[in-house]
Amino acid sequence: MWEYVDGLEAHPRLGYMDYGPEDHHKRFDDPCLWLYGGYLGGSVDEGRSRVPTGNPFLDQFSRYFPDLRARSVAAGHFLGEERPGYVNECLVAFARGEL
């Protein structure tokens, strides 16, 4: 995408940012934690544990990280700044193997 003739912004798949097509075959099999803003998908809830899906950008994560654990955070883009206590709880629980 970076090398698209008309520039990155003109790439037809810009909405689904695919930065590393050469790495599509790679997988990380250890547990991974994905914290995402609870506004994803139009909701503002916190603590949802399902991995978001529904478009090529979201759907790719489960392919690369088969043991993906997710938690929504009632925040926008800056999770750790907007909800530091909850983010820390999630990180500690994940490090303890509780998530």
Biopython code that builds the backbone (N, CA, C, O; Angstrom):
import numpy as np
from Bio.PDB.StructureBuilder import StructureBuilder

atoms = [
    (1, "MET", "N", (0.809, -1.197, 0.000)),
    (1, "MET", "CA", (0.000, 0.000, 0.000)),
    (1, "MET", "C", (0.856, 1.266, 0.000)),
    (1, "MET", "O", (0.511, 2.261, -0.638)),
    (2, "TRP", "N", (1.962, 1.216, 0.715)),
    (2, "TRP", "CA", (2.829, 2.395, 0.769)),
    (2, "TRP", "C", (3.385, 2.746, -0.603)),
    (2, "TRP", "O", (3.667, 3.911, -0.881)),
    (3, "GLU", "N", (3.542, 1.750, -1.454)),
    (3, "GLU", "CA", (4.146, 1.974, -2.757)),
    (3, "GLU", "C", (3.109, 2.126, -3.871)),
    (3, "GLU", "O", (3.458, 2.072, -5.050)),
    (4, "TYR", "N", (1.857, 2.313, -3.512)),
    (4, "TYR", "CA", (0.801, 2.479, -4.502)),
    (4, "TYR", "C", (1.133, 3.686, -5.384)),
    (4, "TYR", "O", (1.521, 4.740, -4.880)),
    (5, "VAL", "N", (0.979, 3.528, -6.687)),
    (5, "VAL", "CA", (1.404, 4.533, -7.660)),
    (5, "VAL", "C", (0.825, 5.923, -7.358)),
    (5, "VAL", "O", (1.532, 6.923, -7.485)),
    (6, "ASP", "N", (-0.426, 5.993, -6.968)),
    (6, "ASP", "CA", (-1.067, 7.286, -6.719)),
    (6, "ASP", "C", (-0.966, 7.729, -5.253)),
    (6, "ASP", "O", (-1.589, 8.713, -4.854)),
    (7, "GLY", "N", (-0.187, 7.005, -4.465)),
    (7, "GLY", "CA", (-0.011, 7.365, -3.056)),
    (7, "GLY", "C", (-0.926, 6.575, -2.131)),
    (7, "GLY", "O", (-1.971, 6.074, -2.548)),
    (8, "LEU", "N", (-0.524, 6.472, -0.888)),
    (8, "LEU", "CA", (-1.263, 5.694, 0.117)),
    (8, "LEU", "C", (-2.723, 6.138, 0.230)),
    (8, "LEU", "O", (-3.624, 5.301, 0.284)),
    (9, "GLU", "N", (-2.957, 7.445, 0.265)),
    (9, "GLU", "CA", (-4.316, 7.949, 0.454)),
    (9, "GLU", "C", (-5.255, 7.573, -0.688)),
    (9, "GLU", "O", (-6.472, 7.568, -0.500)),
    (10, "ALA", "N", (-4.721, 7.260, -1.860)),
    (10, "ALA", "CA", (-5.544, 6.908, -3.015)),
    (10, "ALA", "C", (-5.750, 5.401, -3.149)),
    (10, "ALA", "O", (-6.490, 4.954, -4.026)),
    (11, "HIS", "N", (-5.107, 4.620, -2.293)),
    (11, "HIS", "CA", (-5.229, 3.165, -2.406)),
    (11, "HIS", "C", (-6.671, 2.735, -2.145)),
    (11, "HIS", "O", (-7.290, 3.220, -1.199)),
    (12, "PRO", "N", (-7.214, 1.839, -2.960)),
    (12, "PRO", "CA", (-8.616, 1.436, -2.807)),
    (12, "PRO", "C", (-8.912, 0.727, -1.485)),
    (12, "PRO", "O", (-10.069, 0.691, -1.066)),
    (13, "ARG", "N", (-7.910, 0.166, -0.818)),
    (13, "ARG", "CA", (-8.151, -0.530, 0.452)),
    (13, "ARG", "C", (-7.707, 0.311, 1.652)),
    (13, "ARG", "O", (-7.454, -0.236, 2.726)),
    (14, "LEU", "N", (-7.612, 1.610, 1.485)),
    (14, "LEU", "CA", (-7.112, 2.478, 2.546)),
    (14, "LEU", "C", (-7.879, 2.279, 3.849)),
    (14, "LEU", "O", (-7.273, 2.300, 4.921)),
    (15, "GLY", "N", (-9.164, 2.090, 3.788)),
    (15, "GLY", "CA", (-9.974, 1.931, 4.998)),
    (15, "GLY", "C", (-9.612, 0.705, 5.818)),
    (15, "GLY", "O", (-10.000, 0.620, 6.983)),
    (16, "TYR", "N", (-8.891, -0.237, 5.255)),
    (16, "TYR", "CA", (-8.564, -1.474, 5.954)),
    (16, "TYR", "C", (-7.062, -1.664, 6.109)),
    (16, "TYR", "O", (-6.611, -2.801, 6.245)),
    (17, "MET", "N", (-6.298, -0.631, 6.094)),
    (17, "MET", "CA", (-4.855, -0.584, 6.271)),
    (17, "MET", "C", (-4.170, -1.953, 6.365)),
    (17, "MET", "O", (-4.207, -2.614, 7.403)),
    (18, "ASP", "N", (-3.572, -2.341, 5.302)),
    (18, "ASP", "CA", (-2.863, -3.607, 5.210)),
    (18, "ASP", "C", (-1.391, -3.286, 4.989)),
    (18, "ASP", "O", (-0.920, -3.248, 3.852)),
    (19, "TYR", "N", (-0.665, -3.055, 6.086)),
    (19, "TYR", "CA", (0.703, -2.565, 5.977)),
    (19, "TYR", "C", (1.747, -3.636, 5.688)),
    (19, "TYR", "O", (2.808, -3.311, 5.156)),
    (20, "GLY", "N", (1.492, -4.883, 6.013)),
    (20, "GLY", "CA", (2.529, -5.888, 5.857)),
    (20, "GLY", "C", (2.071, -7.120, 5.111)),
    (20, "GLY", "O", (2.056, -8.206, 5.690)),
    (21, "PRO", "N", (1.694, -6.997, 3.841)),
    (21, "PRO", "CA", (1.219, -8.180, 3.114)),
    (21, "PRO", "C", (2.260, -9.289, 3.042)),
    (21, "PRO", "O", (1.908, -10.461, 2.906)),
    (22, "GLU", "N", (3.538, -8.931, 3.133)),
    (22, "GLU", "CA", (4.585, -9.959, 3.097)),
    (22, "GLU", "C", (4.588, -10.807, 4.363)),
    (22, "GLU", "O", (5.256, -11.840, 4.406)),
    (23, "ASP", "N", (3.865, -10.397, 5.383)),
    (23, "ASP", "CA", (3.813, -11.141, 6.643)),
    (23, "ASP", "C", (2.512, -11.914, 6.839)),
    (23, "ASP", "O", (2.267, -12.425, 7.932)),
    (24, "HIS", "N", (1.683, -12.012, 5.824)),
    (24, "HIS", "CA", (0.387, -12.665, 5.973)),
    (24, "HIS", "C", (0.494, -14.123, 6.424)),
    (24, "HIS", "O", (-0.451, -14.655, 7.006)),
    (25, "HIS", "N", (1.602, -14.760, 6.170)),
    (25, "HIS", "CA", (1.767, -16.168, 6.535)),
    (25, "HIS", "C", (2.170, -16.345, 8.002)),
    (25, "HIS", "O", (2.148, -17.467, 8.508)),
    (26, "LYS", "N", (2.532, -15.280, 8.684)),
    (26, "LYS", "CA", (3.049, -15.387, 10.049)),
    (26, "LYS", "C", (1.919, -15.478, 11.076)),
    (26, "LYS", "O", (0.841, -14.912, 10.895)),
    (27, "ARG", "N", (2.200, -16.206, 12.155)),
    (27, "ARG", "CA", (1.256, -16.356, 13.255)),
    (27, "ARG", "C", (2.016, -16.232, 14.568)),
    (27, "ARG", "O", (3.194, -16.582, 14.651)),
    (28, "PHE", "N", (1.333, -15.733, 15.589)),
    (28, "PHE", "CA", (1.890, -15.676, 16.935)),
    (28, "PHE", "C", (0.954, -16.482, 17.802)),
    (28, "PHE", "O", (-0.151, -16.032, 18.106)),
    (29, "ASP", "N", (1.379, -17.674, 18.208)),
    (29, "ASP", "CA", (0.491, -18.625, 18.864)),
    (29, "ASP", "C", (0.325, -18.420, 20.365)),
    (29, "ASP", "O", (-0.580, -19.006, 20.959)),
    (30, "ASP", "N", (1.161, -17.616, 20.990)),
    (30, "ASP", "CA", (1.011, -17.368, 22.429)),
    (30, "ASP", "C", (-0.194, -16.464, 22.678)),
    (30, "ASP", "O", (-0.668, -15.793, 21.761)),
    (31, "PRO", "N", (-0.686, -16.444, 23.905)),
    (31, "PRO", "CA", (-1.813, -15.561, 24.214)),
    (31, "PRO", "C", (-1.474, -14.096, 23.962)),
    (31, "PRO", "O", (-0.363, -13.645, 24.243)),
    (32, "CYS", "N", (-2.438, -13.368, 23.432)),
    (32, "CYS", "CA", (-2.293, -11.933, 23.179)),
    (32, "CYS", "C", (-3.529, -11.228, 23.715)),
    (32, "CYS", "O", (-4.637, -11.764, 23.676)),
    (33, "LEU", "N", (-3.322, -10.035, 24.209)),
    (33, "LEU", "CA", (-4.434, -9.233, 24.712)),
    (33, "LEU", "C", (-4.662, -8.047, 23.786)),
    (33, "LEU", "O", (-3.727, -7.318, 23.451)),
    (34, "TRP", "N", (-5.891, -7.864, 23.383)),
    (34, "TRP", "CA", (-6.287, -6.736, 22.544)),
    (34, "TRP", "C", (-7.256, -5.882, 23.344)),
    (34, "TRP", "O", (-8.396, -6.288, 23.569)),
    (35, "LEU", "N", (-6.826, -4.719, 23.773)),
    (35, "LEU", "CA", (-7.703, -3.748, 24.410)),
    (35, "LEU", "C", (-8.125, -2.761, 23.338)),
    (35, "LEU", "O", (-7.285, -2.223, 22.617)),
    (36, "TYR", "N", (-9.415, -2.525, 23.232)),
    (36, "TYR", "CA", (-9.898, -1.610, 22.194)),
    (36, "TYR", "C", (-10.960, -0.689, 22.766)),
    (36, "TYR", "O", (-11.666, -1.043, 23.711)),
    (37, "GLY", "N", (-11.064, 0.483, 22.188)),
    (37, "GLY", "CA", (-12.052, 1.450, 22.636)),
    (37, "GLY", "C", (-13.456, 0.898, 22.520)),
    (37, "GLY", "O", (-13.825, 0.333, 21.490)),
    (38, "GLY", "N", (-14.228, 1.058, 23.559)),
    (38, "GLY", "CA", (-15.595, 0.531, 23.601)),
    (38, "GLY", "C", (-16.525, 1.172, 22.605)),
    (38, "GLY", "O", (-17.663, 0.731, 22.451)),
    (39, "TYR", "N", (-16.063, 2.214, 21.919)),
    (39, "TYR", "CA", (-16.883, 2.852, 20.908)),
    (39, "TYR", "C", (-16.859, 2.089, 19.595)),
    (39, "TYR", "O", (-17.630, 2.391, 18.684)),
    (40, "LEU", "N", (-15.979, 1.105, 19.494)),
    (40, "LEU", "CA", (-15.875, 0.305, 18.282)),
    (40, "LEU", "C", (-17.196, -0.402, 18.036)),
    (40, "LEU", "O", (-17.715, -1.073, 18.928)),
    (41, "GLY", "N", (-17.730, -0.265, 16.875)),
    (41, "GLY", "CA", (-18.993, -0.902, 16.538)),
    (41, "GLY", "C", (-20.201, -0.133, 17.046)),
    (41, "GLY", "O", (-21.310, -0.667, 17.069)),
    (42, "GLY", "N", (-19.998, 1.127, 17.456)),
    (42, "GLY", "CA", (-21.121, 1.959, 17.852)),
    (42, "GLY", "C", (-21.539, 1.827, 19.301)),
    (42, "GLY", "O", (-22.491, 2.487, 19.719)),
    (43, "SER", "N", (-20.871, 1.007, 20.076)),
    (43, "SER", "CA", (-21.256, 0.855, 21.471)),
    (43, "SER", "C", (-20.273, 1.590, 22.370)),
    (43, "SER", "O", (-19.186, 1.975, 21.939)),
    (44, "VAL", "N", (-20.663, 1.777, 23.607)),
    (44, "VAL", "CA", (-19.783, 2.428, 24.570)),
    (44, "VAL", "C", (-19.608, 1.559, 25.812)),
    (44, "VAL", "O", (-19.257, 2.062, 26.879)),
    (45, "ASP", "N", (-19.845, 0.281, 25.678)),
    (45, "ASP", "CA", (-19.762, -0.593, 26.845)),
    (45, "ASP", "C", (-18.319, -0.930, 27.182)),
    (45, "ASP", "O", (-17.410, -0.726, 26.377)),
    (46, "GLU", "N", (-18.128, -1.447, 28.379)),
    (46, "GLU", "CA", (-16.798, -1.797, 28.832)),
    (46, "GLU", "C", (-16.818, -3.240, 29.311)),
    (46, "GLU", "O", (-17.788, -3.692, 29.921)),
    (47, "GLY", "N", (-15.745, -3.954, 29.031)),
    (47, "GLY", "CA", (-15.609, -5.310, 29.516)),
    (47, "GLY", "C", (-16.078, -6.381, 28.563)),
    (47, "GLY", "O", (-16.025, -7.566, 28.891)),
    (48, "ARG", "N", (-16.539, -5.988, 27.383)),
    (48, "ARG", "CA", (-16.951, -7.000, 26.406)),
    (48, "ARG", "C", (-15.726, -7.823, 26.037)),
    (48, "ARG", "O", (-14.659, -7.265, 25.780)),
    (49, "SER", "N", (-15.866, -9.125, 26.009)),
    (49, "SER", "CA", (-14.703, -9.975, 25.797)),
    (49, "SER", "C", (-14.643, -10.613, 24.414)),
    (49, "SER", "O", (-13.733, -11.394, 24.138)),
    (50, "ARG", "N", (-15.570, -10.303, 23.566)),
    (50, "ARG", "CA", (-15.512, -10.894, 22.224)),
    (50, "ARG", "C", (-14.536, -10.113, 21.354)),
    (50, "ARG", "O", (-14.387, -8.900, 21.499)),
    (51, "VAL", "N", (-13.887, -10.814, 20.464)),
    (51, "VAL", "CA", (-12.987, -10.187, 19.504)),
    (51, "VAL", "C", (-13.840, -9.522, 18.435)),
    (51, "VAL", "O", (-14.674, -10.188, 17.821)),
    (52, "PRO", "N", (-13.657, -8.232, 18.195)),
    (52, "PRO", "CA", (-14.459, -7.548, 17.183)),
    (52, "PRO", "C", (-14.249, -8.142, 15.790)),
    (52, "PRO", "O", (-13.136, -8.525, 15.430)),
    (53, "THR", "N", (-15.307, -8.212, 15.030)),
    (53, "THR", "CA", (-15.268, -8.703, 13.654)),
    (53, "THR", "C", (-16.205, -7.844, 12.811)),
    (53, "THR", "O", (-16.920, -6.985, 13.328)),
    (54, "GLY", "N", (-16.188, -8.086, 11.542)),
    (54, "GLY", "CA", (-17.164, -7.445, 10.689)),
    (54, "GLY", "C", (-16.615, -6.710, 9.490)),
    (54, "GLY", "O", (-17.377, -6.274, 8.628)),
    (55, "ASN", "N", (-15.288, -6.563, 9.421)),
    (55, "ASN", "CA", (-14.689, -5.993, 8.217)),
    (55, "ASN", "C", (-13.275, -6.565, 8.095)),
    (55, "ASN", "O", (-12.758, -7.130, 9.059)),
    (56, "PRO", "N", (-12.652, -6.427, 6.942)),
    (56, "PRO", "CA", (-11.333, -7.039, 6.747)),
    (56, "PRO", "C", (-10.281, -6.596, 7.749)),
    (56, "PRO", "O", (-9.411, -7.387, 8.113)),
    (57, "PHE", "N", (-10.337, -5.350, 8.204)),
    (57, "PHE", "CA", (-9.358, -4.874, 9.181)),
    (57, "PHE", "C", (-9.510, -5.630, 10.499)),
    (57, "PHE", "O", (-8.522, -6.128, 11.037)),
    (58, "LEU", "N", (-10.708, -5.721, 11.018)),
    (58, "LEU", "CA", (-10.934, -6.404, 12.292)),
    (58, "LEU", "C", (-10.743, -7.913, 12.170)),
    (58, "LEU", "O", (-10.189, -8.542, 13.072)),
    (59, "ASP", "N", (-11.190, -8.487, 11.078)),
    (59, "ASP", "CA", (-11.136, -9.938, 10.905)),
    (59, "ASP", "C", (-9.719, -10.481, 10.813)),
    (59, "ASP", "O", (-9.500, -11.661, 11.087)),
    (60, "GLN", "N", (-8.759, -9.660, 10.438)),
    (60, "GLN", "CA", (-7.398, -10.152, 10.271)),
    (60, "GLN", "C", (-6.737, -10.524, 11.596)),
    (60, "GLN", "O", (-5.874, -11.402, 11.605)),
    (61, "PHE", "N", (-7.099, -9.906, 12.702)),
    (61, "PHE", "CA", (-6.399, -10.121, 13.961)),
    (61, "PHE", "C", (-6.453, -11.569, 14.433)),
    (61, "PHE", "O", (-5.446, -12.106, 14.894)),
    (62, "SER", "N", (-7.603, -12.199, 14.325)),
    (62, "SER", "CA", (-7.728, -13.597, 14.758)),
    (62, "SER", "C", (-6.910, -14.548, 13.899)),
    (62, "SER", "O", (-6.515, -15.615, 14.371)),
    (63, "ARG", "N", (-6.648, -14.189, 12.659)),
    (63, "ARG", "CA", (-5.810, -15.026, 11.802)),
    (63, "ARG", "C", (-4.363, -15.009, 12.273)),
    (63, "ARG", "O", (-3.701, -16.047, 12.281)),
    (64, "TYR", "N", (-3.875, -13.859, 12.660)),
    (64, "TYR", "CA", (-2.470, -13.724, 13.054)),
    (64, "TYR", "C", (-2.220, -14.074, 14.510)),
    (64, "TYR", "O", (-1.113, -14.462, 14.882)),
    (65, "PHE", "N", (-3.248, -13.938, 15.329)),
    (65, "PHE", "CA", (-3.143, -14.214, 16.764)),
    (65, "PHE", "C", (-4.267, -15.173, 17.154)),
    (65, "PHE", "O", (-5.308, -14.734, 17.642)),
    (66, "PRO", "N", (-4.069, -16.484, 16.944)),
    (66, "PRO", "CA", (-5.155, -17.439, 17.177)),
    (66, "PRO", "C", (-5.603, -17.527, 18.635)),
    (66, "PRO", "O", (-6.731, -17.946, 18.894)),
    (67, "ASP", "N", (-4.756, -17.145, 19.598)),
    (67, "ASP", "CA", (-5.145, -17.143, 21.011)),
    (67, "ASP", "C", (-5.330, -15.699, 21.470)),
    (67, "ASP", "O", (-4.692, -15.249, 22.422)),
    (68, "LEU", "N", (-6.209, -14.986, 20.782)),
    (68, "LEU", "CA", (-6.433, -13.570, 21.036)),
    (68, "LEU", "C", (-7.525, -13.398, 22.081)),
    (68, "LEU", "O", (-8.630, -13.918, 21.927)),
    (69, "ARG", "N", (-7.212, -12.670, 23.139)),
    (69, "ARG", "CA", (-8.187, -12.331, 24.163)),
    (69, "ARG", "C", (-8.460, -10.834, 24.026)),
    (69, "ARG", "O", (-7.532, -10.063, 23.786)),
    (70, "ALA", "N", (-9.692, -10.419, 24.170)),
    (70, "ALA", "CA", (-10.038, -9.021, 23.940)),
    (70, "ALA", "C", (-10.883, -8.484, 25.089)),
    (70, "ALA", "O", (-11.633, -9.217, 25.733)),
    (71, "ARG", "N", (-10.739, -7.196, 25.322)),
    (71, "ARG", "CA", (-11.572, -6.481, 26.276)),
    (71, "ARG", "C", (-11.856, -5.097, 25.718)),
    (71, "ARG", "O", (-10.949, -4.394, 25.271)),
    (72, "SER", "N", (-13.121, -4.718, 25.750)),
    (72, "SER", "CA", (-13.460, -3.361, 25.344)),
    (72, "SER", "C", (-13.255, -2.433, 26.542)),
    (72, "SER", "O", (-13.434, -2.824, 27.695)),
    (73, "VAL", "N", (-12.883, -1.222, 26.238)),
    (73, "VAL", "CA", (-12.634, -0.207, 27.251)),
    (73, "VAL", "C", (-13.524, 0.985, 26.911)),
    (73, "VAL", "O", (-13.550, 1.435, 25.766)),
    (74, "ALA", "N", (-14.247, 1.493, 27.893)),
    (74, "ALA", "CA", (-15.134, 2.641, 27.660)),
    (74, "ALA", "C", (-14.284, 3.898, 27.493)),
    (74, "ALA", "O", (-14.219, 4.747, 28.382)),
    (75, "ALA", "N", (-13.650, 3.993, 26.358)),
    (75, "ALA", "CA", (-12.744, 5.097, 26.065)),
    (75, "ALA", "C", (-12.686, 5.289, 24.561)),
    (75, "ALA", "O", (-13.227, 4.500, 23.787)),
    (76, "GLY", "N", (-12.020, 6.349, 24.178)),
    (76, "GLY", "CA", (-11.822, 6.620, 22.759)),
    (76, "GLY", "C", (-10.521, 6.013, 22.293)),
    (76, "GLY", "O", (-10.344, 4.795, 22.335)),
    (77, "HIS", "N", (-9.617, 6.852, 21.851)),
    (77, "HIS", "CA", (-8.366, 6.388, 21.255)),
    (77, "HIS", "C", (-7.259, 6.170, 22.281)),
    (77, "HIS", "O", (-6.387, 5.328, 22.067)),
    (78, "PHE", "N", (-7.273, 6.899, 23.378)),
    (78, "PHE", "CA", (-6.188, 6.856, 24.361)),
    (78, "PHE", "C", (-6.632, 6.090, 25.605)),
    (78, "PHE", "O", (-6.905, 6.683, 26.649)),
    (79, "LEU", "N", (-6.699, 4.782, 25.480)),
    (79, "LEU", "CA", (-7.258, 3.932, 26.527)),
    (79, "LEU", "C", (-6.574, 4.115, 27.872)),
    (79, "LEU", "O", (-7.241, 4.308, 28.888)),
    (80, "GLY", "N", (-5.258, 4.056, 27.882)),
    (80, "GLY", "CA", (-4.513, 4.138, 29.129)),
    (80, "GLY", "C", (-4.640, 5.475, 29.825)),
    (80, "GLY", "O", (-4.526, 5.551, 31.049)),
    (81, "GLU", "N", (-4.869, 6.511, 29.078)),
    (81, "GLU", "CA", (-5.038, 7.837, 29.669)),
    (81, "GLU", "C", (-6.471, 8.077, 30.119)),
    (81, "GLU", "O", (-6.705, 8.735, 31.133)),
    (82, "GLU", "N", (-7.427, 7.545, 29.369)),
    (82, "GLU", "CA", (-8.833, 7.785, 29.682)),
    (82, "GLU", "C", (-9.352, 6.857, 30.775)),
    (82, "GLU", "O", (-10.197, 7.256, 31.576)),
    (83, "ARG", "N", (-8.857, 5.630, 30.815)),
    (83, "ARG", "CA", (-9.334, 4.634, 31.797)),
    (83, "ARG", "C", (-8.145, 3.876, 32.382)),
    (83, "ARG", "O", (-8.070, 2.657, 32.226)),
    (84, "PRO", "N", (-7.206, 4.563, 33.055)),
    (84, "PRO", "CA", (-5.984, 3.905, 33.522)),
    (84, "PRO", "C", (-6.231, 2.763, 34.500)),
    (84, "PRO", "O", (-5.551, 1.740, 34.426)),
    (85, "GLY", "N", (-7.170, 2.912, 35.400)),
    (85, "GLY", "CA", (-7.439, 1.850, 36.375)),
    (85, "GLY", "C", (-7.913, 0.570, 35.712)),
    (85, "GLY", "O", (-7.418, -0.516, 36.014)),
    (86, "TYR", "N", (-8.870, 0.702, 34.810)),
    (86, "TYR", "CA", (-9.402, -0.484, 34.137)),
    (86, "TYR", "C", (-8.352, -1.125, 33.232)),
    (86, "TYR", "O", (-8.228, -2.350, 33.196)),
    (87, "VAL", "N", (-7.604, -0.314, 32.508)),
    (87, "VAL", "CA", (-6.550, -0.849, 31.636)),
    (87, "VAL", "C", (-5.529, -1.612, 32.472)),
    (87, "VAL", "O", (-5.110, -2.703, 32.087)),
    (88, "ASN", "N", (-5.127, -1.056, 33.603)),
    (88, "ASN", "CA", (-4.175, -1.748, 34.471)),
    (88, "ASN", "C", (-4.745, -3.056, 35.002)),
    (88, "ASN", "O", (-4.032, -4.057, 35.074)),
    (89, "GLU", "N", (-6.024, -3.060, 35.375)),
    (89, "GLU", "CA", (-6.667, -4.298, 35.830)),
    (89, "GLU", "C", (-6.584, -5.374, 34.743)),
    (89, "GLU", "O", (-6.262, -6.528, 35.026)),
    (90, "CYS", "N", (-6.869, -4.994, 33.527)),
    (90, "CYS", "CA", (-6.826, -5.953, 32.413)),
    (90, "CYS", "C", (-5.408, -6.473, 32.195)),
    (90, "CYS", "O", (-5.211, -7.672, 32.002)),
    (91, "LEU", "N", (-4.428, -5.584, 32.224)),
    (91, "LEU", "CA", (-3.040, -6.001, 32.001)),
    (91, "LEU", "C", (-2.568, -6.947, 33.099)),
    (91, "LEU", "O", (-1.912, -7.948, 32.813)),
    (92, "VAL", "N", (-2.891, -6.642, 34.341)),
    (92, "VAL", "CA", (-2.486, -7.505, 35.454)),
    (92, "VAL", "C", (-3.183, -8.854, 35.341)),
    (92, "VAL", "O", (-2.541, -9.891, 35.515)),
    (93, "ALA", "N", (-4.480, -8.863, 35.053)),
    (93, "ALA", "CA", (-5.207, -10.118, 34.914)),
    (93, "ALA", "C", (-4.637, -10.962, 33.776)),
    (93, "ALA", "O", (-4.511, -12.180, 33.904)),
    (94, "PHE", "N", (-4.296, -10.317, 32.667)),
    (94, "PHE", "CA", (-3.708, -11.045, 31.536)),
    (94, "PHE", "C", (-2.347, -11.626, 31.937)),
    (94, "PHE", "O", (-2.055, -12.782, 31.631)),
    (95, "ALA", "N", (-1.525, -10.840, 32.613)),
    (95, "ALA", "CA", (-0.185, -11.325, 33.029)),
    (95, "ALA", "C", (-0.309, -12.493, 34.011)),
    (95, "ALA", "O", (0.563, -13.361, 34.051)),
    (96, "ARG", "N", (-1.373, -12.519, 34.795)),
    (96, "ARG", "CA", (-1.594, -13.618, 35.753)),
    (96, "ARG", "C", (-2.231, -14.834, 35.101)),
    (96, "ARG", "O", (-2.366, -15.878, 35.739)),
    (97, "GLY", "N", (-2.623, -14.711, 33.843)),
    (97, "GLY", "CA", (-3.278, -15.822, 33.153)),
    (97, "GLY", "C", (-4.762, -15.909, 33.441)),
    (97, "GLY", "O", (-5.378, -16.950, 33.215)),
    (98, "GLU", "N", (-5.339, -14.835, 33.933)),
    (98, "GLU", "CA", (-6.760, -14.826, 34.293)),
    (98, "GLU", "C", (-7.673, -14.376, 33.152)),
    (98, "GLU", "O", (-8.894, -14.488, 33.257)),
    (99, "LEU", "N", (-7.104, -13.879, 32.090)),
    (99, "LEU", "CA", (-7.907, -13.489, 30.924)),
    (99, "LEU", "C", (-7.598, -14.428, 29.780)),
    (99, "LEU", "O", (-8.162, -14.286, 28.695)),
]
sb = StructureBuilder()
sb.init_structure("model")
sb.init_model(0)
sb.init_chain("A")
sb.init_seg("    ")
for serial, (resi, resn, name, xyz) in enumerate(atoms, 1):
    if name == "N":
        sb.init_residue(resn, " ", resi, " ")
    sb.init_atom(name, np.array(xyz, "f"), 0.0, 1.0, " ", f" {name:<3s}", serial, name[0])
structure = sb.get_structure()
